[in-house]
């Protein structure tokens, strides 16, 4: 009788890189194509009632696509490299949020404080 036990360590190569199959890459590629095609269709067909809703839906699809790329192409999961990949990802996400919010805040205040209002333009004429 053969032993069919599975050692989780066998899922990784000697240097910690996980074994991957063509099926996993094909799944990732298929999901990426779908997650790109749906937002493209939403914009081109003007399916949603307002541009704001369309923008929010596209951003949601973008976030899902980032996760798909990390899982299927970068092979990031809590087990890889002893969890350090996941910790680096969380740190990067926090920095990205800080940079994006800070950029939007600065641009908003520059627009508010630097651009003349219509009332100011009429007064100058």
C-alpha positions as CSV (number, residue, x, y, z in Angstrom):
1,X,0.0,0.0,0.0
2,X,1.4,3.4,-1.0
3,X,1.5,6.4,1.3
4,X,-0.4,9.3,-0.2
5,X,0.5,11.8,2.5
6,X,1.3,15.3,1.1
7,X,4.1,17.3,2.6
8,X,3.3,21.1,2.2
9,X,7.1,21.7,1.9
10,X,7.0,19.8,-1.4
11,X,4.9,22.7,-2.9
12,X,8.0,24.9,-3.0
13,X,11.4,24.7,-4.8
14,X,14.6,24.7,-2.8
15,X,14.9,28.5,-2.8
16,X,11.3,29.1,-1.5
17,X,9.7,29.7,-4.9
18,X,6.3,28.0,-5.1
19,X,5.7,25.4,-7.8
20,X,3.2,26.8,-10.3
21,X,1.3,25.2,-13.2
22,X,0.2,26.4,-16.6
23,X,-3.4,26.1,-15.2
24,X,-2.7,28.7,-12.5
25,X,-1.2,31.1,-15.0
26,X,-4.1,30.6,-17.4
27,X,-6.6,31.2,-14.6
28,X,-4.7,34.4,-13.7
29,X,-4.6,35.5,-17.3
30,X,-8.4,34.8,-17.8
31,X,-9.3,36.7,-14.7
32,X,-7.1,39.6,-15.8
33,X,-8.8,39.8,-19.2
34,X,-12.3,39.7,-17.7
35,X,-11.3,42.3,-15.0
36,X,-10.1,44.5,-17.8
37,X,-12.9,43.9,-20.3
38,X,-15.8,44.6,-18.0
39,X,-14.6,48.2,-17.0
40,X,-13.8,48.9,-20.6
41,X,-17.3,47.9,-21.6
42,X,-18.8,49.9,-18.7
43,X,-17.1,53.1,-20.0
44,X,-17.7,52.5,-23.7
45,X,-21.4,51.5,-23.4
46,X,-22.1,54.1,-20.7
47,X,-24.0,51.5,-18.7
48,X,-24.0,53.2,-15.4
49,X,-26.0,56.4,-14.8
50,X,-23.2,58.8,-13.6
51,X,-19.5,59.1,-14.2
52,X,-18.9,59.0,-10.4
53,X,-20.5,55.6,-10.1
54,X,-18.5,54.4,-13.1
55,X,-15.3,55.6,-11.6
56,X,-16.0,53.8,-8.3
57,X,-16.8,50.6,-10.1
58,X,-13.6,50.8,-12.1
59,X,-11.6,51.4,-9.0
60,X,-13.1,48.4,-7.4
61,X,-12.3,46.2,-10.4
62,X,-8.7,47.7,-10.3
63,X,-8.3,46.6,-6.7
64,X,-9.5,43.1,-7.5
65,X,-7.1,42.9,-10.4
66,X,-4.2,43.9,-8.2
67,X,-5.0,41.0,-5.9
68,X,-5.3,38.6,-8.8
69,X,-1.9,39.7,-10.1
70,X,-0.3,39.3,-6.7
71,X,-1.8,35.8,-6.2
72,X,-1.5,34.3,-9.6
73,X,1.6,36.0,-11.1
74,X,3.7,37.2,-8.1
75,X,2.7,34.1,-6.0
76,X,2.2,36.2,-2.8
77,X,0.4,34.5,0.0
78,X,0.7,34.3,3.8
79,X,2.9,31.1,3.5
80,X,5.5,32.4,1.0
81,X,8.8,33.4,2.5
82,X,7.6,32.9,6.0
83,X,4.9,35.6,5.8
84,X,7.4,38.4,5.0
85,X,5.9,39.0,1.6
86,X,2.5,39.7,3.2
87,X,4.0,42.1,5.7
88,X,5.9,43.9,2.9
89,X,2.6,44.1,1.0
90,X,0.7,45.6,4.0
91,X,3.5,48.2,4.5
92,X,3.4,49.1,0.9
93,X,-0.3,49.5,0.9
94,X,-0.2,51.8,3.9
95,X,2.4,53.9,2.3
96,X,0.5,54.0,-1.0
97,X,-2.7,55.2,0.8
98,X,-0.8,57.9,2.6
99,X,0.8,59.1,-0.6
100,X,-2.4,59.1,-2.5
101,X,-4.5,60.9,0.2
102,X,-1.7,63.4,0.7
103,X,-1.5,64.1,-3.0
104,X,-5.2,64.6,-3.3
105,X,-5.2,66.9,-0.3
106,X,-2.4,69.0,-1.6
107,X,-3.9,69.3,-5.1
108,X,-7.3,70.2,-3.6
109,X,-5.8,73.0,-1.5
110,X,-3.7,74.3,-4.3
111,X,-6.7,74.4,-6.5
112,X,-8.8,76.1,-3.8
113,X,-6.1,78.7,-2.8
114,X,-4.4,79.4,-6.1
115,X,-7.1,79.4,-8.8
116,X,-9.1,82.7,-9.1
117,X,-12.8,82.3,-8.8
118,X,-15.3,83.6,-11.4
119,X,-16.1,86.5,-9.1
120,X,-12.4,87.5,-9.0
121,X,-12.1,87.2,-12.8
122,X,-15.1,89.5,-13.3
123,X,-13.6,92.1,-10.9
124,X,-10.4,92.1,-12.9
125,X,-12.1,92.9,-16.1
